[in-house]
Amino acid sequence: MSATSQAVGPERVSAERHLCVGAGQCVLAAPAVFDQGDDDGLVVVLDETPPASELRAVRDAVRACPSGAVTLRRGAED
């Protein structure tokens, strides 16, 4: 593993629940990574660092989110 890949880290999913409108598009696109809260219907991230096999679905979820509440970022969070 190169020093660059160690410094950058895996892609990380995050969600801003205060922006979520409960449309559920993230769950439809990537059900292994997202869910909705039982009490409020807002986004819940099930896997903050999904495997490579889920990244296409997560990117679809990010694009489909009407409020921009879900993001996918490359690199370690400090």
FENTA-V377656 format. One record per pair of residues at least 6 apart in sequence whose ideal C-beta (glycine too) atoms are under 6 Angstrom apart, sorted by the first residue. I is the first residue (numbers start at 1). J is the second residue. D is the distance in whole Angstrom. If there is no record, write none. Layout:
i={I,I}
j={J,J}
d={D,D}
This chain:
i={8,9,9,10,11,11,12,12,12,13,13,13,13,14,15,15,15,15,16,17,19,19,20,20,20,21,22,22,23,24,25,25,26,26,26,26,26,27,27,29,29,29,29,30,30,30,32,33,33,33,33,33,35,35,37,43,50,58,61,62,62}
j={75,75,76,49,72,74,48,49,73,45,48,58,72,71,43,45,69,70,69,42,67,69,42,43,69,67,41,42,66,36,64,65,34,43,61,65,70,34,36,57,60,61,64,57,58,61,54,46,47,50,54,58,44,46,44,69,58,72,70,70,72}
d={5,5,4,5,6,5,6,6,5,5,5,6,6,5,4,5,6,5,5,5,5,4,4,5,4,5,4,6,5,6,4,6,4,6,4,6,5,5,6,6,4,4,5,4,5,4,6,6,5,5,6,6,5,6,5,6,6,5,6,5,5}
